[in-house]
């Protein structure tokens, strides 16, 4: 299984995911990214910088697989959760 890394970019700062997680494919990485963002917003939602944050998902080679703006997860907050898709943080 491929390994994906979930880095959080807030303005000029980046919180780097050194461990990553093995997932089936980029679609599963997208679902995990969405769940991770939603959990972060629930835990730290009072921090206004999070609205402008981006979760950058890379593969083992360091190539960007997707960039998921936190604001998009806010817009989709009413979507039903995918079964078996946990968060990373």
ChimeraX attribute file (.defattr): number of C-alpha atoms within 10 A of each C-alpha:
attribute: neighborCount
match mode: 1-to-1
recipient: residues
	/A:1	8
	/A:2	12
	/A:3	16
	/A:4	25
	/A:5	25
	/A:6	28
	/A:7	19
	/A:8	22
	/A:9	19
	/A:10	16
	/A:11	11
	/A:12	6
	/A:13	9
	/A:14	14
	/A:15	12
	/A:16	13
	/A:17	17
	/A:18	9
	/A:19	10
	/A:20	18
	/A:21	16
	/A:22	14
	/A:23	14
	/A:24	11
	/A:25	12
	/A:26	16
	/A:27	11
	/A:28	14
	/A:29	24
	/A:30	18
	/A:31	17
	/A:32	21
	/A:33	28
	/A:34	25
	/A:35	21
	/A:36	21
	/A:37	27
	/A:38	20
	/A:39	16
	/A:40	16
	/A:41	19
	/A:42	10
	/A:43	10
	/A:44	12
	/A:45	13
	/A:46	10
	/A:47	9
	/A:48	10
	/A:49	12
	/A:50	20
	/A:51	17
	/A:52	13
	/A:53	20
	/A:54	22
	/A:55	23
	/A:56	21
	/A:57	23
	/A:58	21
	/A:59	19
	/A:60	11
	/A:61	8
	/A:62	10
	/A:63	11
	/A:64	14
	/A:65	15
	/A:66	18
	/A:67	17
	/A:68	19
	/A:69	20
	/A:70	25
	/A:71	17
	/A:72	14
	/A:73	19
	/A:74	14
	/A:75	9
	/A:76	11
	/A:77	13
	/A:78	8
	/A:79	8
	/A:80	7
	/A:81	12
	/A:82	11
	/A:83	6
	/A:84	8
	/A:85	16
	/A:86	15
	/A:87	15
	/A:88	16
	/A:89	10
